[in-house]
Amino acid sequence: MNQNPLLLNDNPEEKVFEYIRYLLENGGPELQDYEKFTSIINAINPEDVDNFRVKIKSVLNENTLIGHGFVKPYGYPGDFTLIDKIYRFDVNQDPKYKNWDIFFQNQPGANAVRNRKNFFIEYCKKLVLRKENAKILILGSGPASDVYEFLSTHTGCNNLTVDLIDFDQSAINFSKEKNKKFDGQISYNKINALRFNSYKLYDLIWSAGLFDYFKDKHFTFLIRKYINCLEEDGEMVISNFSTKNPTKRLMEVLSDWYLNLRTESDLFRIASDANVDKELVSVDKEPLGINLFLKIRKTP
Ligand SMILES: C[S@@+](CC[C@H](N)C(=O)[O-])C[C@H]1O[C@@H](n2cnc3c(N)ncnc32)[C@H](O)[C@@H]1O
């Protein structure tokens, strides 16, 4: 293992690039490097981002999770393969890339994604206890790994039906293959959530990892639209990454992955802009407080 160059050089900029070279030679940051590497990224000015990416270009490719986000093989950063890999804590075992993936998977943002899957599963557990023939609609379903995990671990939910909406045909294909043992219970719909029209009413309308990409006006539009698709005792749950996301700059600088981060009060304001009564709205979060959940009931 090479010696950490932070100890050897005096020029601050050179010191940073020597340190990056050292990380690249070591296959990525190890646990003792996390704090230093993160503080370097957090201190990079917007005008220096491109130059920084050139320095780490040997890992900004599909061999790493950060590179997958950067390359965007499906045209957007959080695609179904990346999200599914986060859920499975997948790590490239090639020593050139392994530590980069372990670093990515250990970031609070990745943990918050895994936590939101657990949040979904807890919701479904309560729902099937309350309603035998529950109907769920998922907007921006991606890999549908959350659905797969719930149905695989909670057998006997044969009357539960799930309608998936995603505008990416590759995501639909992947989720269909993944969930093939639940054929008949799940419908797959390749359509933009902004355009989908439902003739059915749902007990739960769930959306995770989608509204963070929308501007407030689309967020409001979708609440107005989908509240009409809820059963009288139904609920809509929408996740949004918080402004407190500590992984924000890592996502932006390394993966060119930008989200519309929001506060709890942003979410209350958006619900109010969509003309939803205050008493029908609450905001919840997963244990890290990074993924917020706007919850809207149809009736009190
Ligand atoms: C970050 S993934 C989240 C996947 C899944 N909900 C989860 O949390 O595991 C977002 C998904 O939303 C889909 N998506 C993005 N914009 C969409 C839109 N306007 N309508 C439907 N799907 C959309 C993408 O194709 C992608 O599969």
The ligand as a Gaussian input file, in Angstrom:
#p B3LYP/6-31G(d) Opt

LIG

0 1
 C      -34.858000       6.412000      -8.587000
 S      -35.915000       5.273000      -9.376000
 C      -36.896000       4.747000      -7.991000
 C      -37.423000       3.358000      -8.150000
 C      -38.304000       2.827000      -7.043000
 N      -39.451000       3.651000      -6.782000
 C      -37.522000       2.644000      -5.762000
 O      -37.591000       3.502000      -4.882000
 O      -36.848000       1.637000      -5.633000
 C      -37.026000       6.332000     -10.255000
 C      -37.835000       5.642000     -11.341000
 O      -38.821000       6.575000     -11.793000
 C      -38.946000       6.456000     -13.195000
 N      -39.473000       7.741000     -13.681000
 C      -38.843000       8.940000     -13.709000
 N      -39.680000       9.889000     -14.163000
 C      -40.863000       9.275000     -14.435000
 C      -42.120000       9.726000     -14.899000
 N      -42.332000      11.018000     -15.203000
 N      -43.118000       8.827000     -15.025000
 C      -42.917000       7.513000     -14.723000
 N      -41.750000       7.039000     -14.280000
 C      -40.733000       7.909000     -14.118000
 C      -37.557000       6.114000     -13.686000
 O      -37.627000       5.457000     -14.937000
 C      -37.041000       5.224000     -12.554000
 O      -37.279000       3.868000     -12.830000

